[in-house]
Amino acid sequence: MIEEELRRALAALVDGLPPRQAAGAVERLMTGYRAKNGAAPVLRDRADVVAYAAYRMPATFAAVAAALEALAVRTQG
């Protein structure tokens, strides 16, 4: 299943990244979002990329999956 593959890929990315570094990157990204009113994030290094993927990708995946499922239901009739 794609969702499980996504989880494994994210776990592999996060593996080896010190928790404090990941937490700091997430905090920087969240602060940047708040300050820029939703402007695109600035990913400065691998820690930022990994933190962004781990923090945002699961929710983005779920939202896209729900939208595609709703579309499929509406277009089947």
C-alpha positions as semicolon CSV with decimal commas, in nm:
position;residue;x (nm);y (nm);z (nm)
1;M;0,000;0,000;0,000
2;I;0,127;0,346;-0,086
3;E;0,060;0,483;0,262
4;E;0,284;0,218;0,421
5;E;0,555;0,282;0,161
6;L;0,539;0,652;0,247
7;R;0,577;0,576;0,618
8;R;0,878;0,353;0,555
9;A;1,042;0,613;0,330
10;L;0,990;0,888;0,588
11;A;1,125;0,664;0,865
12;A;1,437;0,597;0,656
13;L;1,484;0,971;0,601
14;V;1,445;1,054;0,968
15;D;1,674;0,769;1,077
16;G;2,007;0,915;1,177
17;L;1,883;1,272;1,210
18;P;1,932;1,381;1,571
19;P;1,592;1,452;1,732
20;R;1,701;1,798;1,848
21;Q;1,809;1,890;1,497
22;A;1,478;1,768;1,353
23;A;1,278;1,953;1,619
24;G;1,476;2,271;1,557
25;A;1,415;2,246;1,183
26;V;1,040;2,195;1,233
27;E;1,026;2,493;1,469
28;R;1,212;2,712;1,216
29;L;0,977;2,607;0,938
30;M;0,665;2,670;1,149
31;T;0,797;3,010;1,254
32;G;0,869;3,091;0,891
33;Y;0,516;2,995;0,790
34;R;0,367;3,218;1,056
35;A;0,589;3,514;0,968
36;K;0,532;3,489;0,593
37;N;0,159;3,415;0,602
38;G;0,188;3,083;0,423
39;A;0,468;3,166;0,182
40;A;0,672;2,873;0,053
41;P;0,922;2,738;0,305
42;V;1,292;2,794;0,267
43;L;1,462;2,458;0,301
44;R;1,819;2,537;0,396
45;D;1,968;2,191;0,446
46;R;1,895;1,819;0,470
47;A;1,753;1,859;0,821
48;D;1,500;2,113;0,692
49;V;1,401;1,886;0,403
50;V;1,359;1,583;0,628
51;A;1,170;1,782;0,892
52;Y;0,939;1,930;0,629
53;A;0,871;1,588;0,477
54;A;0,809;1,421;0,813
55;Y;0,595;1,705;0,945
56;R;0,385;1,791;0,639
57;M;0,383;1,492;0,404
58;P;0,152;1,261;0,603
59;A;-0,119;1,528;0,628
60;T;-0,075;1,627;0,265
61;F;-0,100;1,262;0,160
62;A;-0,418;1,215;0,363
63;A;-0,576;1,530;0,218
64;V;-0,496;1,430;-0,140
65;A;-0,619;1,074;-0,083
66;A;-0,948;1,203;0,061
67;A;-0,995;1,444;-0,229
68;L;-0,928;1,171;-0,486
69;E;-1,166;0,934;-0,308
70;A;-1,440;1,201;-0,306
71;L;-1,380;1,265;-0,675
72;A;-1,403;0,894;-0,751
73;V;-1,733;0,866;-0,562
74;R;-1,882;1,164;-0,745
75;T;-1,774;1,054;-1,091
76;Q;-1,887;0,691;-1,064
77;G;-2,250;0,781;-1,118
